[in-house]
Amino acid sequence: DLFGEGGQDNRYTCDARAYAAAQREAMEADLPPNGDIVPADDYGYPILPENGFPVQDWQPSQDGDRVAVYLHPATLKVREKAFRLRAPVQDATSGTALSFPIVEKPRERADISGTGLQMIGEIRTQALHQALDGAADAVDPWDLVGALL
């Protein structure tokens, strides 16, 4: 490579943020006329608009098909997925368009942090000491040794 630093392999980069920014610029520059830039979830699937659904490979293409262009979060590769927008359903009685219900995403439960696990361990240890102190007067010490074994 004429423009790379000497003695280094310039085919790879360690700066993921700069590479992701360059990929986003390339996505914007090469966006097809019926394309939309959409985010991707943690597994690398595109997050389509709420009334959009993916077009599978075996389905024939139609005129209203759109292309979702997204950046895979793990590999930072630009990927494309065809999708269609659902047409609003006409109400037969009133002739007005019905909107689709908006389903809210369920709240995610937070994981227990390392500090939380440490606190739980300390509480369990204190409870065990209190239980053993309370039982020490009523129980023979050899029974406690036997239970320990």
N, C-alpha and C positions, 0 to 999 in steps of 0.2 A: 504494500500500500504506500503510495507516494506521500500521503498526508499524515500518516500515523507516526507515533513515537517509535524510535528505534529500539529493537530488542524486546518488543512487546507484541503479543498476539492481539490485533485490533478487531478481530471478528466478534468479540464478546465485550459486554459492558457490565460493570458492577453497580452503576447508578440507575436503579430501577425507576426512580421518579422522573429522571430526565428522559429515559427510554419511553415511559408511559406517556409523558407529555408529547414526545415526538410522534408516537403512534396516534394520539388524539388529533394532532394537527394533520397527519396523513389521512385519518378518517374523514375529517372535515373537507380536505382538499379533494378526495376521491369519492365523495358521497354521491350515489346515483340520484337521478331526479325524483324517483319515488322512494327514496331512502330516508330513514330516521335514525339518528344516533340515540341509542337507549343504553341505560346502565345494565350491568350484569349482576346476578346474585353471587353468593359465596361459592356456589358449585359451578359457575361459568355459564349459566343459562341466561338468556336475555330477559329483562323485565319489560314485558310488552305493555302498551297502554291498556287501561282497564276494559275496554271493549274489543281488544284485539286477541286473536288466537293464532297459534302457529300453523303454517301450511306444511303438511308432511310431504316427504319426497314422493310418495306414491300418488298424491293428489294432483290433478291437472291445474295448471296456472290459470288465473283469471285476470281480467283487465284491472280490477281494483286492488290487486295484490301490492303490498308494500314490502320494503326490505328493512329489517332491523340490523343496523351496524353497531357492533358492541366490542368492547375490549375484554378479553378473558382475564380475570383477575390473577390467576396463578401463572399463566404462561405469557401474558401481555401480548397475545396474538390478536389481530383484528379478525373478527368473524362476522358472518352475515347469516341471517335467518329470515326467510319469507314469512309474512303474516298477513292476515286479513282482518279488517274491521267489521264487526257485526253490524248489520243494518238494524235500525230501530224497528220494533214490531208495531204495526198499526193496530189500534184497538178497533174491533169491528163495530162496536156500538156507537162510539163517539167520533171515530175517525182521527183521533189524535195519536201522536207517537208516544209509545210507552218507553220509559227509560229503564235501563237495567239496574237492579239493586246494587248498591255499592257495599261490598263486603269488607269490613274492617279487618285488618291484620291483627291476629291475636298478640297480646303483649307477651314478650319473651321474659322468662323467669331468669333473674340474674344468678350467675354461678356463685358459689361460696368462695371467697378469696382465701388466700393463705392465712391471713390474720384471723378470719372467721373460723377456719378449721382449728387454729391454735386455741382460740377462745372456747370452742366446743370441747376440745381435749381437756382444757383446764377445768371446765365446769364438770365434766364427767369424772375427772380425778377427784375433785372436791366432794362430789356426791358419793363416790366410792369410799373415801375416807370417813365421811359422816356416817355412812351405813355401817362400816366396820367398827367405828367407835361406839355406835349405839348398840351393836350386837355383841361387842366384846364382853360386856358385863353379864349377859344372859347365856352366852355360849362358852363351852369348854374350849380352851386354846387349841387342844389337839384336834378338835372337830374343824377348826378354821384351817389348820395345817393340812388336814385330810382333804378339805374342799379345795385348797390351793393345788394339791397334787392331782 
